[in-house]
Amino acid sequence: MQYTEGFTGKAILAMKEAIHAAEELGHTYIGSEHLLLGLMEEGGNAYTFGYVSDIIDAPVEYSQFYIIDEQVPFYQMVIHGSIDYSGEALNLRDADIDDALLLTYIEYGCAPRFTFSWEDSSVMKYTSSADQYSTCYQTWMSDAVNVYQTINGALNQVQGAAMIHHEVTEGGLVRTEYDNGVSIYINKTDKSITEDGVTVDAMSYQVKGGKA
């Protein structure tokens, strides 16, 4: 379409989202209010919250300073249920996608995200997108499906719900509670743990409340 000429990929995506927002509202024009609804912010700070519908690169890991005892998803508690968010592109991480990472995404109510290309990423080697070094969808599709199914299995009952409580229990479970009555128990240890009438296997999770 003509409106995409000279636009970056992110600008084109924002425009498409704006068009979709206008259609959903029954409007026959594209205005600034629709563009604001179509914005996707990278690691958005508080001043952007009123103007974006999605945030990518939301923080899911702490600073790794040795003085830190526990990490708390404060950022996520502020925006969960109001703004959709995801972490960094999982296929562009320096580290592997392991069970511990997926459990952290579940703990933080965070959607998975991948950056894909149709062709092999080597095509972009001498371009401004050379940092997109592992993007071919054929390489990652199976892993992406598995990651999505794992995380969605835990979070599908809390979409749109506010995160109201987060704690590490005495027994070692992490419990994240939402305002729709759902609690998710995450066990990041190497042994099974039972608390609050819930048994969670090692490196696993259980959902309590909500729909059976």
C-alpha positions in Angstrom: 0.0 0.0 0.0 1.1 3.6 -0.7 1.2 4.7 2.9 4.1 2.4 3.7 6.6 4.0 1.3 9.7 5.3 3.2 8.4 3.9 6.5 10.5 1.7 8.8 9.2 -1.8 9.7 8.1 -0.6 13.1 6.3 2.4 11.6 4.4 0.2 9.2 3.4 -2.1 12.1 2.1 0.9 14.1 0.2 2.1 11.0 -1.5 -1.3 10.5 -2.4 -1.4 14.2 -3.8 2.1 13.9 -6.0 1.1 10.9 -7.2 -2.0 12.9 -8.0 0.2 15.9 -10.1 2.6 13.7 -12.0 -0.3 12.1 -12.7 -1.7 15.6 -14.1 1.7 16.6 -16.2 2.0 13.4 -14.3 5.1 12.3 -13.7 5.9 8.7 -10.5 8.0 9.2 -7.1 7.5 10.8 -6.3 10.1 13.5 -3.8 10.6 16.2 -5.9 8.7 18.6 -5.7 5.6 16.4 -2.0 6.0 16.0 -1.5 6.2 19.8 -3.5 3.0 20.1 -1.3 1.3 17.5 2.0 2.2 19.2 4.2 -0.5 20.5 6.9 0.7 22.9 10.2 -1.0 23.6 10.8 -1.3 27.4 8.3 1.5 28.0 8.6 3.7 31.1 5.7 5.1 33.1 5.3 8.2 30.9 4.4 6.0 27.9 1.8 3.8 29.7 -1.2 6.0 28.7 -0.3 6.0 25.0 0.7 2.4 24.1 -1.2 -0.9 23.7 1.8 -3.2 23.8 5.3 -3.2 25.3 8.2 -5.3 24.1 11.5 -5.9 25.9 9.8 -5.6 29.3 12.3 -6.5 32.1 12.1 -10.1 33.2 15.5 -10.5 34.8 17.1 -8.5 37.6 20.5 -6.7 37.6 22.5 -9.7 38.9 24.0 -7.6 41.7 25.1 -9.8 44.5 23.3 -7.7 47.1 19.9 -8.7 45.6 18.1 -11.5 47.6 14.9 -11.8 45.5 13.5 -10.3 42.3 10.0 -8.9 42.4 7.9 -8.2 39.2 6.9 -4.7 40.3 6.8 -3.4 36.7 4.5 -6.2 35.7 2.3 -5.7 38.7 1.7 -2.1 37.5 0.7 -2.9 34.0 -0.6 -6.5 33.8 -4.2 -6.4 32.7 -3.9 -2.9 31.2 -1.1 -3.2 28.7 0.1 -6.4 26.9 3.8 -7.0 27.2 6.6 -9.4 26.3 10.3 -9.7 27.0 13.2 -9.7 24.6 13.1 -11.8 21.4 13.8 -15.3 22.7 15.6 -16.4 19.5 18.1 -13.4 19.8 19.2 -14.2 23.4 22.8 -15.0 24.2 21.6 -17.8 26.5 19.5 -20.9 25.9 15.7 -21.0 26.3 15.5 -23.3 29.3 12.8 -24.3 31.9 14.0 -21.7 34.4 13.4 -18.9 31.9 9.9 -20.2 31.0 9.0 -20.4 34.6 10.2 -16.8 35.1 8.0 -15.7 32.2 5.0 -17.5 33.9 5.9 -15.9 37.2 6.0 -12.4 35.5 2.9 -12.9 33.5 5.0 -12.2 30.4 4.2 -13.3 26.8 6.9 -14.9 24.7 8.2 -13.1 21.7 10.3 -14.1 18.7 11.7 -12.1 15.8 11.3 -14.0 12.5 12.4 -13.5 8.9 11.2 -15.4 5.8 14.7 -15.9 4.5 17.9 -16.9 6.3 19.3 -14.2 8.5 22.6 -14.4 6.6 20.9 -12.3 3.9 21.0 -9.3 6.4 24.7 -9.8 7.2 25.9 -6.5 5.7 22.9 -4.4 6.5 21.7 -2.4 9.5 19.9 -5.5 10.7 23.0 -7.6 11.0 22.3 -8.0 14.7 19.3 -10.2 13.7 21.5 -13.2 13.5 19.1 -16.1 14.1 15.7 -15.2 12.7 14.7 -17.7 10.0 11.3 -19.0 10.9 12.0 -22.5 9.8 14.7 -22.9 12.4 12.6 -21.7 15.3 9.0 -22.6 14.5 8.9 -25.8 16.5 10.6 -24.3 19.5 8.3 -21.2 19.3 5.2 -23.4 19.3 6.4 -25.3 22.3 7.3 -22.2 24.2 3.9 -20.6 23.4 2.0 -23.6 24.5 3.9 -23.9 27.8 3.4 -20.3 28.7 -0.2 -20.0 27.4 -1.1 -23.1 29.4 -0.2 -21.2 32.6 -1.4 -17.7 31.7 -4.5 -18.2 29.6 -6.7 -17.7 32.7 -5.1 -14.4 33.7 -5.3 -12.5 30.5 -6.7 -9.1 31.3 -6.5 -9.7 35.1 -4.5 -7.4 37.4 -1.5 -8.9 39.2 -2.2 -8.1 42.8 0.3 -10.2 44.9 3.6 -11.8 44.6 5.6 -13.7 47.2 8.1 -16.4 47.9 6.7 -18.8 50.4 8.5 -20.3 53.3 8.7 -23.6 51.5 10.3 -22.1 48.5 7.4 -21.7 46.1 6.7 -18.5 44.2 3.1 -17.5 44.2 1.6 -14.9 41.9 -2.0 -13.9 42.5 -4.4 -12.1 40.2 -7.6 -10.2 40.9 -9.8 -12.8 39.2 -9.0 -15.3 41.9 -6.3 -17.2 40.1 -3.0 -18.0 41.8 0.0 -19.5 40.0 2.5 -21.5 42.0 6.0 -21.8 40.5 8.6 -24.2 41.8 12.1 -23.4 40.6 13.8 -25.9 42.9 15.0 -29.4 42.3 12.4 -31.1 44.5 8.6 -31.3 44.8 7.0 -28.9 47.2 3.5 -28.9 48.7 1.9 -25.8 50.2 -1.6 -24.3 50.5 -2.9 -27.7 49.4 -1.0 -27.5 46.1 1.8 -29.9 45.1 4.2 -28.5 42.5 6.8 -30.8 41.0 10.4 -29.7 40.6 10.9 -27.0 37.9 7.1 -26.8 37.2 4.0 -24.8 38.1 0.4 -25.3 39.1 -2.6 -23.0 38.6 -5.1 -22.7 41.5 -8.5 -21.1 41.1 -10.3 -20.0 38.0 -11.8 -22.4 35.5 -11.1 -26.1 36.0 
